[in-house]
Amino acid sequence: MPAIAAKVRAEKDAFYWHLGDFRWIDDPDQDLLALMGRTQIPIPEYQQIAWDDFLKYQMAAFSDLPVFLARGNHDTKPPMTRDGYIEKFKSFLDRPEIAAQRKKDGADAAPIGPWYHWVERGVDFITLDNSTTAEFSDPQLGWLRAVLDHDLGPGSGIRTIVVAMHEALPHSTASDHAMDDWRLGQQTGELVYGWLYDAQAAGKHVYTIASHSHYYSPDIYNTTFWHQYSDSVVPGILVGTGGAFRLPMPPNVASGSKSMVYGFLRATVHPDGTVDFAFQQLTENDLQDSKWPGAPQDAIHECFIHNGVGTAQ
């Protein structure tokens, strides 16, 4: 994450969007242990420091660059609760951009929480929460429908809709590790995909981004399931390469997909509202150059070479 922060700050990017799983929670993270100079710590002790460690060593690296957070499934694990998540990360969930948008939305605004949106220069950036099997809930769906209705309304000024979430919507090339995993997720995920497709058919530029699976893959909704309804699909990208244990890719991913890599997705918005996305892969030197104070070099090398299963592609 410090290497990503260094890159996006050097590029003078507008903001960074983190799509969840800030810490592992099931077991102490390798980077945390390396900085503490320990091989293991008791789980209760780790869980007491994990979130503050994320803020101190990951978010602080971005300095004054705006960062927006989406909730991941690991960010819901006990002892973390939904209320605890909101309290711990309130400064991110109520950023000035989000608070201003909430004021504009009036009665349709969502309370401070894991789903929100903000608008910049004709682009509606929407953060959804599908981190638990309770989502998409009726309140979240009602809020999203109101946001899209406004975007589609005459005079909205919205040319582009970019939707980010932790898990991919159903029937993607990542369906083995996505909203297909639970009934409500599949049902409501299909509904949301349909809404986004309709927005695209109405003339908006629509893009979706997800994480959860720890590799990079473009064009994830270019599948037989979605093509049975239309020749075109909603553009979707999966990018889960910000430091978590790296996973092998399924066999049906699109050309250009990459596994066993670290990196981030760069988005460029053009005057006509179209958006280009390009994966920016990090090298081991990038990690070494941006390492946290006190981080041992051998631990960074170990993380870069062995933090994952499968073969690099």
FENNORVEN-V417768 format. One record per residue. N is the residue number from 1. BURIAL is # if it has 24 or more other C-alpha atoms within 12 Angstrom, else .. Layout:
((N;BURIAL) (N;BURIAL))
//
This chain:
((1;#) (2;#) (3;#) (4;#) (5;#) (6;#) (7;#) (8;#) (9;.) (10;.) (11;.) (12;.) (13;.) (14;.) (15;#) (16;#) (17;#) (18;#) (19;#) (20;#) (21;#) (22;#) (23;#) (24;#) (25;#) (26;.) (27;.) (28;#) (29;#) (30;#) (31;#) (32;#) (33;#) (34;#) (35;#) (36;.) (37;.) (38;.) (39;.) (40;.) (41;.) (42;.) (43;.) (44;.) (45;.) (46;#) (47;#) (48;.) (49;#) (50;#) (51;#) (52;.) (53;#) (54;#) (55;#) (56;.) (57;#) (58;#) (59;#) (60;.) (61;#) (62;#) (63;.) (64;.) (65;#) (66;#) (67;#) (68;#) (69;#) (70;#) (71;#) (72;#) (73;#) (74;#) (75;#) (76;#) (77;#) (78;.) (79;.) (80;#) (81;.) (82;#) (83;.) (84;.) (85;#) (86;#) (87;.) (88;.) (89;#) (90;.) (91;.) (92;#) (93;#) (94;#) (95;#) (96;.) (97;#) (98;#) (99;#) (100;.) (101;#) (102;#) (103;.) (104;.) (105;#) (106;.) (107;.) (108;#) (109;#) (110;#) (111;#) (112;#) (113;#) (114;#) (115;#) (116;#) (117;#) (118;#) (119;#) (120;.) (121;.) (122;#) (123;#) (124;#) (125;#) (126;#) (127;#) (128;#) (129;#) (130;#) (131;#) (132;#) (133;#) (134;#) (135;#) (136;#) (137;#) (138;.) (139;.) (140;#) (141;#) (142;.) (143;#) (144;#) (145;#) (146;.) (147;#) (148;#) (149;.) (150;#) (151;#) (152;#) (153;.) (154;.) (155;.) (156;.) (157;.) (158;#) (159;#) (160;#) (161;#) (162;#) (163;#) (164;#) (165;#) (166;#) (167;#) (168;#) (169;#) (170;#) (171;#) (172;#) (173;#) (174;#) (175;#) (176;.) (177;#) (178;#) (179;#) (180;#) (181;#) (182;#) (183;.) (184;.) (185;#) (186;#) (187;#) (188;#) (189;#) (190;#) (191;#) (192;#) (193;#) (194;#) (195;#) (196;#) (197;#) (198;#) (199;#) (200;#) (201;.) (202;.) (203;.) (204;#) (205;#) (206;#) (207;#) (208;#) (209;#) (210;#) (211;#) (212;#) (213;#) (214;#) (215;#) (216;#) (217;#) (218;#) (219;#) (220;#) (221;#) (222;#) (223;#) (224;.) (225;.) (226;#) (227;.) (228;.) (229;.) (230;.) (231;.) (232;.) (233;#) (234;#) (235;#) (236;#) (237;#) (238;#) (239;#) (240;#) (241;#) (242;#) (243;#) (244;#) (245;#) (246;#) (247;#) (248;#) (249;#) (250;.) (251;.) (252;.) (253;#) (254;.) (255;.) (256;.) (257;#) (258;#) (259;#) (260;#) (261;#) (262;#) (263;#) (264;#) (265;#) (266;#) (267;#) (268;.) (269;#) (270;.) (271;.) (272;.) (273;#) (274;#) (275;#) (276;.) (277;#) (278;.) (279;#) (280;#) (281;#) (282;#) (283;.) (284;.) (285;.) (286;.) (287;#) (288;#) (289;.) (290;#) (291;#) (292;#) (293;.) (294;.) (295;#) (296;.) (297;.) (298;.) (299;#) (300;#) (301;.) (302;.) (303;#) (304;#) (305;.) (306;.) (307;#) (308;#) (309;.) (310;.) (311;.) (312;.) (313;.))
//
